[in-house]
Amino acid sequence: MSVTPEASRKSGSARRRQGLPVPRVFSTAGVHPYDEVTWERRDVVQTNWKSGETIFEQRGVEFPSTWSMNASTIVTTKYFRGAVGTEARESSLRQLIDRVVRTYTAAGTEHGYFATAEDATTFADELTWLLLHQYFAFNSPVWFNVGTSSPQQVSACFILSVDDTMESILNWYREEGLIFKGGSGAGLNLSRIRSSKELLSSGGAASGPISFMRGADASAGTIKSGGATRRAAKMVVLDVDHPDIEEFVETKAREEDKIRALREAGFDMDLGGRDIVSVQYQNANNSVRVTDEFMNAVEEGRSFGLRARQDGRVVEEVDAKTLFRKIAKAAWECADPGLQYDDTINAWHTSPESGRITASNPCSEYMHLDNSSCNLSSVNLLKFLRDDDTFDVARFTAAVELIITAMDISISFADFPTEAIGETTRAYRQLGIGYANLGALLMATGHGYDSDGGRSLAAAITSLMTGAAYRRSAELAAALGPYEGYARNAVGHQRVMRKHAVANDDLRTVDEVDAAIHAAATEEWRAGLRIGEKSGWRNAQASLLAPTGTIGFMMDCDTTGIEPDFSLVKFKKLVGGGSMQIVNQTVPRALRRLGYAEDAVEAVVEHIAEHGNVVDAPGLSREHYEVFDTAMGRRAIAPMGHVKMMAAVQPFLSGAISKTVNLPETATVDDIEKVYFDGWKLGLKALAVYRDNCKVGQPLSDGRTEKKVAPAPAPVPDAPQKAVRKRLPKQRPSITTSFTVGGAEGYMTAGSYPDDGLGEVFLKLGKQGSTLSGVMDAFSIAVSVGLQHGVPLETYVRKFTNLRFEPAGLTDDPDIRMAQSIMDYIFRRLALDHLSFEARSSMGIYTTAERTRNLETGSYEAPEDVDLEAPETESPAPAAAAPYPSRRTDTVHSSAELLELQQGQAADAPLCFSCGTKMRPSGTCYVCESCGSTSGCS
């Protein structure tokens, strides 16, 4: 049941004063922002990459010509309201922006935010202009709900609370369900629940929090499978001194072992698979809340006490280093648990008299009181970079001021999923302004992500953003009154404001760009403190860094949140369908910034287009390589580069940072220990890690257990026997297949024995006489000799499918849309052409027709009364396939499909629930670049 903000309206009316003036900075007086852009009509059509089925279609939608096809697709599919095909359906960006802006303006007027009616008009124009030109975006619930008949939920992040009673635990299940139903995520700390090593009042043993996690996980999975377009997002936190901490730490690692075993047995264990529900704890991110006491014990090699929940007595003494090692080992195995640094979090708490901060939202960026929520928005940093490569401080400050005003207005009319959350949010008015495109901005200005200059620029911008946000919050307090909880927490709030200001004073800039931003930030903190100490602040929290997955794509950002650039090559959707490969536009801008002439810029860009990185690019100085380092692939940023960037900006954020530190597959448990330990030393509030391929990803087998596996070859006799070669006749049937994998073209000729059975394979790839061509010739001979000596084709298929290396990506084969390598494609094609259905289904290899049938009927097999077996002929051939479409003209279903495999994305990212394409990391979640869906974060 939604909570009406009636109490807040009465309180706001009583506090009304003069309101605030709204300066006109971006828009033009007398000219509507819509009249300053060129509009065009587009068709948005999405298909499922597995089946080719159209899953969404809306034609003639209206967007500015400057918006990419990707951005317009995401907005159309995610944020337009009304049933498709009806008059109620929104069809223009104007309708969407008007729906939101008019609601905010009306609420601002009602609650006395504007000094005059003219200021209200200016506010609407300025907000419209910023949204229209992709300067910022509200979080997804605003676009979903504001101005519709739905409850006006504006928050994306929630923190719940649970006590050590059955009533509270069952209420936790209920409240989580309500939040999941609304498309948002929630987190909570289970440490109040007594451990399994303690007794109940009846004398029996307590179940412990892990047992109750099972019920909550099942609930989240049920809601997800009941029709949600993304998985339920949740965070579960347990204190490091809880007696059940070791079981909690190892929970997901054990389940990951179970997933692997079940997948090997042929079960569908993908994130959206039908059999994944048989394993537990898959709907939550787990984090351990560690204290300074524990981390000091780790550093000093001391023991650490685990304490009873009821009376605080020490139940068990453990070796701190051993426990810390178990945490790191579990994270190495399955990426969970992350860490949250309790003492650091609460040292920056603005409302300490109202209770400690014990938990976070699912992505760990929002951290405040239990039973509270936060609405987010993110600024597109690259929009404020002038043509002369200087940062427009004045316009950035003005944008932050307007955005914070709008976000605070939203609390005045917002609805909330529970009464407790509504009360806390209206009393503390937590906001979360953040940014996207930092990685692109650093590159464009010639800064390496992992460099002193890059960290200094990021820190200065973050300080300016939060300083301006809190200064505006103080001005709002002067006009409308501080947040209700401020009086009780005035001392604590002022202390934290001074800590931010001191951190700003301690910041040492590197160049003129940083220095100008830092000077402006210093003035903002001084002004904010001066006004705030007199009038208080309107908001207990102002800033954080969210993943900005979907809204980042809405703003056409190259990079999301605090992340570095993902790759130097992107695939751009075209209006008429299809896509084209382009080098990031920030690359040539960065090269010019570094002083390279146009001919040198063109040469480097051509090199990147061919190789995907700058290594050995002609004319590029090695000292400039770091500017073009990316999150993955060759010259990937080192793990500590990510940690140091987070540490640089953390002192200037009210909340925390949603970010996962990526580690290569070869990383060790020691590496993860170092990341977690240094994160504490450097003053982070939370940290998560991900080691490439540590989790089970794409299915190795889609087969069902009831399928009969093809019989294994006869056992080899004890006495060794010489293999006899069965030669092919001079004339034999063969099939020649042309193919394209990740842009690489080739030909495969497969010859068969007259009585059926593959006997030879010839591969043509690369120029005649090249090393690649010679290697492929040799490989072909080796495979052919093996086939003629009795090695089953099935053995080759099992060995070479799922082998990963470049080139990889989208193919032109309608039955095999994606391939992880040339070998992966070749042996999947051979399996489809030459193996029986039962043999290849045990390996999860199906035709498009079979996958489509499974979507429609739940079975890959045709009905029993239909004989699919081709009649035996003297020259058997595979079933005819549809002509392969041209790579240059075929519609590319998803840029993410190409980007993921061609640029080295983690292979175990999940498939998108909405469109079926593979997602990519965004903070601690995953996001689909095709349709904007996320794996749990708004």
N, C-alpha and C positions, 0 to 999 in steps of 0.2 A: 504494500500500500504506500503510495506517495505521500509525502508530508507537505502540506501547504505552508508557504512562508508568511502566513498572516501575521504572526508575532513580529517577524522582521519588518513587515510593512509598517505596522504601528510604531515600532521603534524608530524606523527611518523617518517617518513623518514627524515624530516628536523632535528629532535632532536636526531637521532641516535648517540650514542657515542660508548663506548667500549663494551657494553653488560655486562652480569654478568656470573661469573663462576658457574657451577652447581656441587656440590660435590656428589659423589656416596656413599650413606648411606645404602640403602636397597637392591639394586640389585647387581649382581655379574658381574664384567667386563668380557666380552667374552662369557657370558651365557645369553641366552634370558630368561626373567622371565617365559615364558610359559613352558620352558623345565625343570623348577624346581618343577612343580606340576604334580599330577596324574589326568588325564582327564577321564571322563566316559560319556556314552550316556544315556539319560533319555527320558521318554515319559511324556509330559505335557498334561493332559486332565482335563478339568474343566466341571462340570455339574451344572445345576441350581437345587438348593436344593428343590425348589417347585415342579418342573415338572420332574426332572430327565433327562431333555434334555441336550445333549452335546452342550456347548456354545463355547468351544475352544478346539482344538486338534492340537498338533504338536509333532510328535514322532521323537526320535533320536537326540534331542538337546544335545549340548556338554557343560559340565561344569566341573570345578574341583571337585574332590571327596569330598573335605572339605566343599563345599557349600551345604546348606540344600536344601531339595526338595522345601520348601516354597520360598526360595530366587530364585531358578532357575525358579520356576513357575511365580513369579512376573516379573522377567527380561524377560522371554520369551513372556509373554502376553502383557507386557507394553512397552518394549523398543526395542525388535527386530523389524526391519523395513522390508518392502516388503510384498506383498500379500502372505498369507499362501498357501502352495501348489505350489508355483512358484519358479524358480531358483533364483529370486531376493530376496527371503525371507532369512533373516539371521537365522542361525541355531546353532551358537556357540558363547560363550562369547568372544572368541578371535576376532571374526568379530566386535562385538559391541565395545570392548575396542580399537581395532585398528582404527575403524572409528573415534572415538573421539580423541584418542591420536595423531594420524597422523595429524589431522586438527589443533590441538593446537600446535604441534611441527612446522608444516609448517608456521603457522602464527607467532609464536615466532621468527623463523628464519627470516622471511620477515621483521619484525618490529624491529629487532636488539636487542632482549632480551638476546641472548647468546653470550658469548665472543668468542667462537670458534665452529666449526662444531662438535668437540668432545663433547662439553657441550650440544649441541642440542641432540646428541645421548644419553647422560647420562640422560638428562631431560626426554626423551621418555621412557627409561628403568625404571627410578624411578617412573614416573607417572603410567606406566603399572603395576609395581610391587605393588604399593599401592592400585590401583583399584582391581587388581586380588586377593589380599589377604584381601580385605574388610576392609582396614584401613580408607578409606574415600569414599565418593560418591558425585558427582556433583548433583545439583537439576535436577528434571525431564526434563525440557525443553532441557537441554544439550543432554540427552540420546534420546529424541524424534527427535531432529532437526540437531545436529552437524554432518557434514559429509554426509548429505542427500541432495536431490534436493529441500527440503523445505527451506524457509527462515531460516537463521542461528540464530534463536532466542534462547538466552541462559538465559534470565531472567525469574524468576518465579513471581516476585513481582513488582507491578506497582502502582504509585500514580498519579492520574489525577487532573485536576483543572476545576472549573466551576465558571463563573461570572454571574452577575445579568442581563443577556440578553438572549433573546430567542435563538439567534444564538449560544451562548455558551452552553446553556442547550441542544439543539438538537445535538450539536457536542459531548457533554458528552455521550449521548446515542450511538452515532456512535463509538466513541473510545472505550467505554466499550465493545460493541459488537465485535469489532476486537480483543480485548484482550481475551474475553471469547472464541471466535472461535479458538484461538491458544492454549487453554487449561490452561490459566493462570488466575490470579485474580487481581482485582484493588480496590483501595480505594480512597475516596475523601471527602473533607469537603464542605458541602452545605451552610455554614454560610454567604457567600457573597450574597446569594439570599435573597431579602427582604421578610419580614414576611407577613403573611396574615393580620396583623394589620396595615400595611402601605399602602400607595396609589401609584398607577401607575402615570406616567406623564400625562396620559389622564384623571386622576381623579378617575378612578375605583379602586377597591380593588385588591391588589396583590393576587396571588394564594397561595404563600408560598412554601417553599421547600418540605413539606410533599406531596403536590399534585404532584410535579414532581417526587418524589420517586416512585409513583405508576407506572408511565410510564417506569421508568428505571427497576423496578422490573418485570414488564410484559415482557420487552425486554430480560432480563436475563433468565426468565422462558421459553420464546419462543426458545431461542438459545439452552438451555438445552434440551428441548423436541424435538428439531430438529435433534438430533442424537449424542449429546455429551455423553461421558461415565461417566460424573460426573456433579454435579450441578455447575452452574456458581458461582464463589466466588467473593464476593464484601464486602467492608466496607463502611458504610455511617457514617460520623461524623457530629455532630452539636455542636457549641459552647454553653456553658451553659448560656451565656447572650443573646442568640437569643430569640426574643419574642415568637417564636413558640416552645420553648423548651419543655413545658409540653405536648403538643400534640405529639411531637417526642418521648418523654419518654414513653408514654402510647400506642404508635402505635401498637407494636407487642403484647403487653399483651391483647389488645382488640381483635386482630386477633386470638389469642390463644383461647379465649372464643368462638369465632365463630367456630373454628376448632372442639372444643369439642361438641358444639351443633349440627354441621353438622354430626359428627361421630355418635352421639347418634341417629340421624335420618337415619343412614344407609349408608351415603356417604363414599367413599374410600378416607380418608384424610391422608394416609401415605405420606412420603416425595416424593415418586415416584408415588403416586396414581393419578388416572384420575381426581379426583374432587378437589385436593389440589390447582389447578390453580384458583379456585373461591375465595381464600383468598389472601391477599396482603402482601407484605414486607417479603416473606419467603426466598428470595434469598440473603439476606444481613445480615451481622452482624452490629448492631448499636452500636455506642459509643458516649458518651457525653464528650466533651473536657472541662474539668474543670480547673479553674485557682486557684492560691494561694489566690487571693482575695475572691473568692467564698468559698473555703474551710475554710479560716479564719472566714468568716461570719457564716458558719455552726458551727464552733467551739465556736464562741462567741454569737451565737443566734441573729445575726443582719439581717436586710433586705438586699436585693441584687437587683440591677437594671438590667432590661432587656432592651437592647439598639437597636434602629432603625439601620438598615443596611446602610441607605443612609447618615445620618448626625450624628450618634452616640448619639442622645438624648435618655434619659431614657423614654421608652414607658410605663413601668409598674414596680412597686416595688413589690417584692415577699419576703416571708420569706424564708431565705436560708435553714433552717432546714427542713421546710415543703417540699421544692423542692427536697432536698437530700433524704428525706424519700420516696418521690414518685419514685425517681430513684431506690432506694433499693427495694421498693415494686414491681415495674415492673420486676426487675431482679429476685426477688423471684418467681414471677408468670411465667416467660417465659425465663429467663437467659439473657435477653436484657433489657436495654443497659449495655455495659461495660463502663469503665471509661478510659480516657486518660488524664494524668496530664500535662497540657500545659506548665507551667513554668519550671517544671523539664525537660521536653523534650528539650525545647529551651535553657536551661542552659548548656546542653551538645552538642549543635549544633556546628559543625565544620565550617559551612559556613553561619554565620548569616548575613553577608553583602549581600548575594544573595537572602535573603527572609526567612521568618519564616517557621518552620515546622508546618504544619496545619493538616496533615492527616497521614494515615498509609496504608499499604497493608491489605488484608482481615484478617490476623491473628495477626496483631498489632506488628510484630517484626521489620519490615522495616519502618523507619521513617526518611524521608529527604525531599528534595525540591519537590514542585509540578511538575508534568510532568517529572517524573524520574522513573528509574527502578533499580533493584538490582538482581544480580545473586548470588545464594547461594551454599554452600557446607557444608557437615558435617563430622566431624572426629569421628571415632569409638573409644571412650576412653579406652574401655576394652582391646583393642589390645596393649596398651602401659603399661599394668600392667605386670611386670616381675613375674617369678615363685616364687621369694622371697617376693612377695606382695609389692614391691617398684615400683614407677612410673618412667618410662624411660623418663626422662626429655630431654635428648639429641636427642633421636629419635623423640619425640613429636615435639620439636622445629624445627627439620629438615623437618618433614612432613608439618607443618604449613607454613614454608618458601616456600616449593615447591608448595603447594596448592595455596597460595596467588599469586605466580608468574603465575601459570596456569590461575587462575581466571582473573587476570589483562589482560593476553594475549587475553582472550575471548572477551573483550570489543573492541579489535582492529579489529576483523572480524565480530562482531555480527550485526544482523539486528534487527530493532525495529518496533513495530506496527504503530507508528506515528512519524512524523518528530520532533515534540517538545520533545518527550521522548528520541529519538535518540540523539538530540543535548545536552540535559541536562546530559544524562548518559555518553556520551563521554567526556563532559566537567568536570564531577565530579567523574566518575569512581567508583561508589559505589559498594562495595563488602560486602558479608555477610557470612564469615566463622563462623561456629558454631560446635556443637558436639551432639552426641547421646550416649546412654549407661551410662549416669551419674549414674542413679539409680543402675544399675548392678555393676558399679565400687565401689560405696559406700558400697554396701552390701559385695562385695568380700573382701574389705579391713576392714570389721568389723565396719563400721560407720553407725549409724542410719541416715536416711534421715532427720528427724527432731531432729538434735542434733548439738551441737556446733562443734564437730569434723567433721560431715558431711558437714556443711555449710563452715567451714574453708577450707576443701579440695576442695570443689567445687569452692570457690572464688579464691583460689590459682591457680587452673588449668585455670580458665577463665582469670585471669590476665596474666598468662603466654601466653595463646593463643593470646589474643589481643595485648599484648606487642610485641610478636614475629611477629605478622601480621603487625603492624605499623612499626616495625624496618625494616622488609623486604620492606614495602611500601616506606620508606625513602631511602633505597638502590636503589630501582627501580627509584625513582625520581632523584637520583644522576646520574644514567646511562641514563635515558630516558626523564627526565624532570618531574616536578610535574603536578598534574591535572590542567587543564586550569583555573579553578576558584580559584586556591590556592592564587595567588598574591593578589587578592581582599580580601581574607579571612585569610591571614597569621596570623594576630594577634589572631583572634578567634580560628583558628585551633590549634595554639600553646597553647593557654589558656586551651583548652579541653585536649590536651595531658598531660599538667602538672596536670590537675585535676585527670586524670587516674593514673598518677604516685604517686600523693599524697595519693589517695585512696589505692594504693598498699602499700605504706609506712605505712599506718595506719592499715593494715591487721595484725591481731594477730593470729599466727598459734597455733595448739594444740599439734601436735606430730611431729616426725622426718620426716614422709612422707610429711606432709604439709610444713615443714620448708625448705626442699630441693627444692620443687617446687617454693615456695615463693622467695627463694634466686635467682633462675634462672629468675623468672619474674622481679625481681628488676633490674638485669643486662640488661634484654631486654628493659625495659623502659628507663634506662639510656642511652643505646646505641642508641635507637630510637630517643630520644630527641636530643642527640648530633648530629646525622646525619641529622635529620629533620630540626633543627633550621638553619642548613647551606644550605641544598638542598631542603627543603620542603618535602611534602609527595605526593605519586603518587595517593592516594585514599582518598576521603573525608570521606569515611566510610569503616570499615574493618570487623566488627564482629556483630553478633546478634545470637539469639537462636530461630531457626525455629522448627516446629513440627516434622520434619524428618519422616513423616509417611511412605511413599512408600520407600524412599531410606534407611530408618532405617531397613526395612525388607530385602532390597537388601543386606545390610551388616550383616544380621543375628543378629541384636541387640536385646537384651532382653528388653531394655527400649528405649523410644524415647525422643529426646530433653532433656529438664531438668526434665522430669517426673520421679517419683519414679517407682519402679517395680510395674507392674499392678497386678500380682498375683504370688504366689510361685509355682503354678503348670501350666505347659504349655502342649499343645498337639502338638506333633511333626509329621509332614507329613512324610510318608515313600515313598521311591522311587517307589515301586510297587503299590502304592495306599493305602488308609487307613491311620491310624494314631495311635500313641501310647501316653499314658499319661506319662509325665516325670516331676520330680521335677527340678526346675531351677538348672542348673549346678553351678551357683554362690552360692547356699546354702551350699553344702558341702565345697566349698572353703572357705566361710566365717566362717563356724564352725571350720575348721582347723586353720584358722587365729586366732580365739578366743581361741585356745588351747585345743579343744576337741579331745579325742582319737577316733580312727577309729570306734570302736564299738558304741560309743556315737553318732558319726556322722550318722552311719547307722540307729540307732534307731530314731533320729530326722527326718531323711529323710523319713523313713517309716511312721512316724506320720503325716508328711506334706502330703504325698501321699494319706493318708486316710482321713485327715480332712481339708486339704487346708490351714492350718495355724499352728503356733508354740505353740499356747496356750496349756499348760499342756503337752508339749512334754517331754518325759522321759529324765531326766538328763540335760535339758537345763535350765540354770540360768535365772531367771526373768529379771535380769538386761540386758540380751542380747536380750530380746524380740524385742526391738526397732530396732535392726539391720534388722529384717525381717518384719517390718511393710510395708504395701503395699498401693496402691492408693485406693483400694476398698475392701470390705469384712470385716471380723473380724480383729480387730486391724488396721483399716484404719487410715491413717495419718490425724491429725486434720487440719482443714482449715488453721489456722495460721502457721502450719508447712510448707505449700506450700508457703505462703506469705513471710515467713522469708527466705526461700531458694532463692526465687526470689530477695529479697532485698540484700542477701549476694553477688550475682554475678552481679547485675545490674551496679554497678560503674565501672565494667571492660568490659562493652560492648558498642560499638558504637551505636548500635540500641537498641531494646527492646527485650522482651521475649514473645514468643507465648506460653501461658499457661492458662488453666482454673482452677480456684480454685474450687475443688469439695466439695459440702456440702451435708449432708444427707437430706433425705426427711423431717425430723423433724426440720431442721434449720428454724429460724425465720427471719423476716425482720430485726430485731435488729442485728442478726448475720451477715447479708450481709452488713448492715451499718458499722459495725465494720471492716469487711474485706476491704471495700472500703476506709474507713477513715484511717486505719492503713497502707494501701498501699501507700497513699499519704505521711503519716508521715515518712515511711521508705524509701522514695525516688524512688519508682517504676515509670516507665514511662507509663505503661498501665496495666490494670487488668480486667479480666472477671471472672464471677462466673457461676456455674451450680449447681442447687439444684436438687437432684435426683427426677425423675418423675415430674418435673415441666412442662415439655412439653408433648404434646400428642405424643405417640410413635407408637408402633406396632398397627395395626388396630384391633379394637374390633369387627368390622364388615366389611366384604367385600361385603355385600349385596348392591344391587342397589335399588333406591327408587321405581322403578316400580314393585319390587317384592311384592307379597302379604304376609303380615305377618300372621302367623298362628293365628287363632282366640283366643282371651283371654278366660280363663275359665269363666264360668257363674258367675255372681255376687252372693255374699253370701246374702241370704235373711236377712231382717231386724231381724227377730226372729232367735236367735241362734239355730242351729240344730246340733245334735250329728253326727259326721262323722261315716259312716258305713264301716267296713273293708271288702274288697272283697278278700277272701282267694284264694290262688292258689290251683289247684287240686293236688292230690298226685303225679301224673305223669305230667310233663310239659316240653315243649321244652326249651333248654338252649344252650348258646354258651359259651365256655371257651376260653379265650384269654390270652396267655402269653405275657408279655411285659417287656421292659427294658426302664427305664427313668434315664438318667444321671448315668448309671452304676448300678442302683438299679433294681433288678429283682422281678417280681411279677406275680400273676395270678388273673384273674377276671372271675367269672362265673355269667352270666346274664340270669335269668329265665323269661319266658314270659307266659302270659295267652294263652290258646288255640285259643281264638278268637282275638288274637293280643294284644299287649300292655305289656310293661315291668312291672314285678311285684316284682322282687327281684334282689339284687346284693350281691355277696359274693366276698370279697377281701382277698387275701393271700399275705402278705408282711412281711418279717422279720422272724426270727426263732420262732418256736412254744414256747409259754410261755414268749416271750419277751414283753416288754411294747408296742413296736410298733405293734406287732401282735395283742395284746389285744385291742389297740385303733382302729385298722382297723376293727376288728371283731365287735366292738361296733358301729362304723360308718356304717358298712354294714347293721346291724340290723336296725339302725335308718332310713337309706334311704329306706330300704325294707318296713318297717312299713308305712312310708310316702307314698310310691307308692301304697301300698295296701289300703290306706285310701283316695286315690284320688288326691294326690299331683301330678301335671303333671310333667313328666320327663323334659319338657322344662324349668320349674322353677328351677330345680336342675342344669341344664346345664348353665342357665344364672348366677346362683349364684356362681358356682364353677369353670367355665372356667376363665382363666386369673388370677387365684389365684397363687401367687408367693411365693415359698419357696423351700429349698433344700430337696431332690435331684431334680435337674432340668437339662435340656439339651437335647442332641440328643436321640431319641428313635429308636427302631428297627421296627417301624410301617411305611410302605411306604406312608400311607395317612396322618400321623401326624409326620413329621420329627423332630419337636421341641416341647417341652412341658415346661411350666414354673413351673410345680410341678407334683407330682403324681395325684393330684386331677384334675388338668388341663387336663392331658392326659386321665384319666378315663372317664370324662364326655364328652370330645370330641369324644372318641371312642363310647360311648353309643349313642351320638347324631347321629353319622354316621350310627350306626347299627339300631336305633329304631325310629328316627324322620323322618318326610317327608322332601323332598328337600326344600320346601318353609319355613318350620319351622327353619331348621338349616341354610339356606342361610341368613335369617334375622339376624343371629348371626355370619355370616362370617365363617361357618364351611363347608368345601368342601373336596371331595376326590381328590386324585392326578389326576385322569382322568378328573375331572371337572375343576381343575385349569389349566391343560394342554389345555383343550378345550377353556378356557377363553383367554389364551395366543394366541391361533391360530385364534379364531373367535370373541373374544370380549364378549362372552357369556358363562356363566357357564352351562346353560341348553343345553340339547341335542336338535337337530332339532325336530320340532313339530310332524313330521310324524314317529318318532321313539318312541315306547312305552317303557319307561324305567321302568315302574311300574312292579314289580314282580307279577305274577298271585297269586290270593288269594289261599292259601292252608290252611289245618288244622293246620300246624305247620310252620308259616312263619319264614324265616331266612333272614338275611342280605345278600346282594350280596357278592359272594365269593371274597376274597381279595387275592392278590398274596402272596405266602408264605413269611413270615417275614425273612429277611436275618439275619444271625448270626452277632451279634455285633462285634465279634472278627475278622470276615473276610470281612464284608461289607466295601466298600470304604466310608470313612468319607468325606463328601463334603467340610467341612470347619472347621478348628481348631477354628475359631472365634465363630462358633455356639456353640461349646462345652464350650469354655472359657468364653463366655459372660454369660451364665446362671449358669454354675457351679462355677464360681468365683465371681459372684455378680456384673457384669457390669450393668451400667444404662440400665433399660429395654426399654427406649425410644430412643435408638440409631437407626438411619435409616437403611434401607436395602441398600446393595450395588447395584448400578445401573448396574454393569457389571455382577456379578455372583449371586446376589439375597440373599447373606448371610448378617447377621447382622454385622454392623461395631462397632468399639469401639473408645472412645475418643482419640484424639491426638492433643495436644494443644487446640486451639479453634475450631478444626474441628473434623471429624471422619475419620477413616481409616479402610480398610478391610484387615484383616490378611490373607485372602484366596488368593486374587488377587492383593492387593496393591492399589486398587482404593481409592481415598480420596473424601471427601465431599466438596473440594474446595481448599485445600492447597497442593502445590507441595512438 
